[in-house]
Amino acid sequence: MIRHHKGGVVYYTFPHLGWGVKHAIFTRLGGLSHSPFDGLNVGHLVGDKDKAVEANHRIIYETLALNAREVVTARQVHSHSVAVVGPEDKGRIVPATDGLVTETPGLTLMLRFADCLPILLYDPQKQVIGLGHAGWRGTVGLLAQRLAETMREEFGCHLPQVRAGLGPAIGPCCYSVGEEVREAVQAVLPDSSGAVVERADGVYLDLWEANRWQLNQLGIQRIEVGKICTACNTAEFFSHRAEGERTGRFAVLMLLQGE
């Protein structure tokens, strides 16, 4: 990933996705929220002041030269639901959804994160993008595969040509899980997926490997993994596991640039 600075705001991009898609994984740096939500929090439902959250949204849109009226987001619920969105969804919050797919140039997809895995998919031939939010429940629900399969079923994407980026998330260094989660993961993913990491001090989940394995099964090989652990790097990212419930959410945005 490439790290960018602009007016105090810091965000990351995946260079291999190519010129046809504009995207950004924002950090928490450069916003107006106060502790414990400092600074670029875009979560309305975490206890932060609405004025600060709205100002942070404006900062993000200005940083990328985007129109706020062209953004579609979702009420994320740790599901494996994927919605196809188009021009009619501008300004909409899609209910109970953790994945968005579009072929509409200029329509900005935005989701929010604080340890869960950002999944960015781009088909440069069909000009289709997908953006997903996967914690352990989304991973067990095969959200990454559902996101890619929606691109294939709705828009005829040939999945081996799809490029993927797996963004900063809580890493296997910090994501300890109990027996219930281990059993749920092993029920759908084989040991060869690398999803479950057993160490002397317990069982850990590797969201990057679990979701990379899912995409590999569909023939997607061009995958860049941004292995930055959000729990290890709270100076840059919000982390529910490291900071507790009173923390913010960082934004990930994606849109097709068009001709």
C-alpha positions as CSV (number, residue, x, y, z in Angstrom):
1,M,0.0,0.0,0.0
2,I,1.0,3.6,-0.6
3,R,0.6,6.1,2.3
4,H,-0.6,9.6,1.4
5,H,-0.6,12.9,3.3
6,K,-2.9,15.8,2.4
7,G,-3.6,18.7,4.7
8,G,-3.0,16.6,7.9
9,V,-5.2,13.8,6.6
10,V,-3.5,10.4,6.0
11,Y,-4.9,7.6,3.8
12,Y,-3.6,4.5,2.0
13,T,-4.2,3.1,-1.5
14,F,-3.5,-0.1,-3.4
15,P,-1.4,0.8,-6.4
16,H,-2.1,-2.5,-8.3
17,L,-5.8,-1.7,-8.5
18,G,-5.0,0.7,-11.4
19,W,-6.1,4.0,-12.7
20,G,-9.7,3.2,-13.4
21,V,-10.8,3.2,-9.7
22,K,-10.3,5.9,-7.2
23,H,-10.1,4.6,-3.6
24,A,-8.8,5.4,-0.2
25,I,-8.4,3.7,3.2
26,F,-8.5,6.6,5.6
27,T,-6.7,6.6,9.0
28,R,-8.0,8.4,12.1
29,L,-5.5,11.3,11.5
30,G,-6.7,14.8,10.4
31,G,-10.2,14.9,11.8
32,L,-12.1,17.1,14.3
33,S,-13.5,14.6,16.8
34,H,-12.2,14.7,20.4
35,S,-11.0,11.7,22.5
36,P,-11.8,8.9,22.5
37,F,-13.0,9.4,18.9
38,D,-10.0,11.5,17.8
39,G,-9.8,12.5,15.1
40,L,-11.3,11.4,11.7
41,N,-14.2,9.4,13.0
42,V,-17.0,8.7,10.5
43,G,-19.2,6.6,12.8
44,H,-22.5,8.2,13.7
45,L,-23.6,5.5,16.1
46,V,-20.5,5.3,18.4
47,G,-21.3,8.2,20.8
48,D,-19.4,11.0,19.0
49,K,-21.0,14.4,18.4
50,D,-22.9,14.7,15.1
51,K,-21.3,18.0,14.2
52,A,-17.9,16.5,14.4
53,V,-18.8,13.4,12.4
54,E,-20.4,15.5,9.7
55,A,-17.3,17.7,9.5
56,N,-15.1,14.6,9.2
57,H,-17.2,13.4,6.3
58,R,-16.7,16.8,4.6
59,I,-12.9,16.5,5.2
60,I,-12.9,13.1,3.5
61,Y,-14.9,14.2,0.5
62,E,-12.8,17.4,0.1
63,T,-9.6,15.3,0.3
64,L,-10.6,13.1,-2.6
65,A,-12.5,15.9,-4.5
66,L,-15.8,14.0,-4.2
67,N,-19.4,15.2,-4.1
68,A,-21.2,14.1,-0.9
69,R,-24.5,13.7,-2.9
70,E,-22.8,10.9,-4.9
71,V,-22.1,8.7,-1.9
72,V,-23.9,5.5,-1.0
73,T,-23.2,3.6,2.2
74,A,-24.7,0.9,4.4
75,R,-26.0,0.1,7.8
76,Q,-23.4,-2.5,8.6
77,V,-24.5,-5.5,10.7
78,H,-21.7,-8.0,10.4
79,S,-23.6,-10.0,7.8
80,H,-22.8,-11.5,4.5
81,S,-25.4,-9.5,2.6
82,V,-24.4,-7.8,-0.6
83,A,-26.4,-5.1,-2.4
84,V,-26.1,-3.9,-6.0
85,V,-26.4,-0.1,-6.2
86,G,-26.8,2.4,-9.0
87,P,-27.6,6.0,-9.7
88,E,-30.9,5.8,-7.9
89,D,-29.0,5.0,-4.6
90,K,-27.1,8.3,-4.4
91,G,-27.2,9.5,-0.8
92,R,-28.8,6.3,0.4
93,I,-27.9,4.2,3.5
94,V,-28.6,0.6,2.4
95,P,-30.1,-1.3,5.4
96,A,-28.5,-4.4,7.0
97,T,-25.7,-4.8,4.4
98,D,-22.0,-5.3,4.5
99,G,-21.1,-5.4,0.8
100,L,-21.8,-3.0,-2.0
101,V,-21.3,-3.5,-5.8
102,T,-21.7,-1.1,-8.6
103,E,-21.0,-0.4,-12.3
104,T,-21.9,3.2,-12.1
105,P,-19.0,5.6,-12.7
106,G,-18.8,8.4,-10.1
107,L,-21.0,6.6,-7.5
108,T,-18.9,6.5,-4.4
109,L,-19.2,3.4,-2.1
110,M,-18.3,4.0,1.5
111,L,-18.1,1.7,4.5
112,R,-16.7,2.1,8.1
113,F,-14.2,0.0,10.0
114,A,-12.6,-0.5,13.4
115,D,-10.8,-3.9,13.2
116,C,-13.0,-5.7,10.5
117,L,-11.4,-6.3,7.1
118,P,-11.9,-3.9,4.2
119,I,-12.3,-5.9,0.9
120,L,-11.9,-4.0,-2.3
121,L,-12.6,-5.7,-5.7
122,Y,-12.2,-4.2,-9.1
123,D,-12.8,-5.6,-12.6
124,P,-10.9,-3.4,-15.0
125,Q,-12.5,-5.1,-18.1
126,K,-16.1,-4.8,-17.1
127,Q,-15.6,-1.7,-15.0
128,V,-17.3,-3.0,-11.9
129,I,-16.3,-2.5,-8.2
130,G,-17.2,-4.2,-4.9
131,L,-16.5,-3.0,-1.4
132,G,-17.0,-5.3,1.6
133,H,-16.7,-5.3,5.5
134,A,-15.8,-8.6,7.0
135,G,-15.2,-9.5,10.7
136,W,-15.3,-13.1,11.8
137,R,-19.1,-13.4,11.1
138,G,-18.7,-12.0,7.6
139,T,-15.7,-14.3,7.0
140,V,-17.7,-17.3,8.1
141,G,-20.6,-16.1,5.9
142,L,-18.1,-16.1,2.9
143,L,-18.7,-12.4,2.3
144,A,-15.6,-12.1,0.1
145,Q,-16.9,-14.8,-2.2
146,R,-20.4,-13.4,-2.2
147,L,-19.1,-10.0,-3.2
148,A,-17.1,-11.5,-6.1
149,E,-20.0,-13.8,-7.2
150,T,-22.4,-10.8,-7.2
151,M,-20.0,-9.1,-9.6
152,R,-20.0,-12.2,-11.8
153,E,-23.8,-12.9,-11.7
154,E,-25.0,-9.3,-12.1
155,F,-22.4,-7.9,-14.5
156,G,-20.7,-10.9,-16.1
157,C,-17.3,-10.3,-14.6
158,H,-14.7,-12.9,-15.3
159,L,-13.3,-13.4,-11.8
160,P,-9.7,-14.3,-12.7
161,Q,-9.3,-10.8,-14.1
162,V,-10.6,-9.2,-10.9
163,R,-8.0,-7.3,-8.8
164,A,-8.4,-7.3,-5.0
165,G,-7.1,-5.3,-2.0
166,L,-7.4,-6.5,1.6
167,G,-6.9,-3.6,3.9
168,P,-5.8,-2.9,7.4
169,A,-7.6,-5.0,10.0
170,I,-7.0,-6.7,13.3
171,G,-4.2,-9.1,12.7
172,P,-3.5,-12.7,13.9
173,C,-1.1,-11.2,16.3
174,C,-4.0,-9.7,18.3
175,Y,-7.3,-11.3,17.2
176,S,-7.6,-14.0,19.9
177,V,-10.9,-15.9,19.6
178,G,-12.8,-18.5,21.6
179,E,-13.9,-22.0,20.8
180,E,-17.2,-20.9,19.3
181,V,-15.5,-18.8,16.7
182,R,-12.8,-21.4,16.0
183,E,-15.5,-24.0,15.3
184,A,-17.5,-21.7,13.1
185,V,-14.5,-20.9,11.0
186,Q,-13.3,-24.5,10.7
187,A,-16.9,-25.5,9.6
188,V,-16.5,-23.5,6.4
189,L,-12.8,-23.1,5.8
190,P,-10.2,-25.9,5.7
191,D,-7.0,-25.8,7.7
192,S,-5.1,-25.0,4.5
193,S,-6.8,-21.6,4.4
194,G,-4.6,-20.4,7.2
195,A,-7.5,-18.8,8.9
196,V,-7.0,-20.3,12.4
197,V,-3.6,-19.8,14.0
198,E,-3.0,-21.9,17.2
199,R,-0.3,-20.7,19.6
200,A,0.7,-21.6,23.1
201,D,-1.4,-18.8,24.5
202,G,-4.5,-19.5,22.5
203,V,-6.3,-19.5,19.2
204,Y,-6.1,-16.5,16.8
205,L,-7.9,-15.7,13.6
206,D,-6.2,-14.4,10.5
207,L,-8.8,-12.4,8.5
208,W,-6.4,-11.7,5.7
209,E,-5.6,-15.3,5.0
210,A,-9.2,-16.5,5.5
211,N,-10.5,-14.0,2.9
212,R,-7.5,-14.3,0.5
213,W,-8.2,-18.1,0.5
214,Q,-11.9,-17.4,-0.4
215,L,-11.0,-15.2,-3.3
216,N,-8.3,-17.7,-4.5
217,Q,-11.0,-20.4,-4.7
218,L,-12.8,-18.3,-7.3
219,G,-9.7,-17.8,-9.4
220,I,-8.8,-14.3,-8.1
221,Q,-5.0,-14.2,-7.8
222,R,-4.1,-10.5,-8.0
223,I,-4.6,-9.7,-4.4
224,E,-2.6,-7.1,-2.4
225,V,-2.8,-7.5,1.4
226,G,-2.2,-4.4,3.5
227,K,-1.0,-6.2,6.6
228,I,-1.3,-3.4,9.1
229,C,-2.9,-4.6,12.3
230,T,-5.4,-2.0,13.6
231,A,-5.1,-3.2,17.2
232,C,-1.3,-2.7,17.0
233,N,-1.5,0.6,15.3
234,T,-4.1,2.7,17.2
235,A,-2.1,5.8,16.5
236,E,-3.4,5.6,13.0
237,F,-6.5,3.4,13.1
238,F,-9.5,2.8,15.3
239,S,-9.6,-0.6,17.0
240,H,-12.6,-1.9,18.8
241,R,-10.6,-4.7,20.3
242,A,-7.7,-2.5,21.5
243,E,-9.7,0.5,22.6
244,G,-13.1,-0.8,23.7
245,E,-16.5,0.1,22.5
246,R,-15.9,3.9,22.8
247,T,-13.9,4.3,19.7
248,G,-14.5,5.7,16.2
249,R,-14.7,4.2,12.7
250,F,-12.3,4.9,9.8
251,A,-13.6,5.2,6.3
252,V,-12.9,3.3,3.1
253,L,-14.2,4.7,-0.1
254,M,-14.2,3.4,-3.7
255,L,-15.5,4.7,-7.0
256,L,-15.1,4.1,-10.7
257,Q,-13.5,7.0,-12.4
258,G,-15.1,6.5,-15.8
259,E,-13.7,7.5,-19.1
